[in-house]
């Protein structure tokens, strides 16, 4: 990451949960209370972003209603899994 350590300056894009994981690891290194961010949540967030772009693309090219509906269902399934993981994180002391 160069001398600056600035992630944005290096052009590295990071998702919310990837950033949050780094913050939590930093808190751990400082000996503070921290939350373990599961890799599965990061993977699901990336998958959700791809599915969201795919849905927007399908709407833009005027895909069939079935294709759009399938994309909405896939997006909803991933979002539901993300919400469940986030609830589990919130429930931990």
ABEGO torsion letter per residue (X at the ends): XEAAGBAAAAGBBBBAAAAAAAAAAAAAAAGBBBBBBBAAAAAAAAAAAAAAAAAAAAAAAGBBAAAAAAAAAAAAAAAAAAAAAAAAAAABX
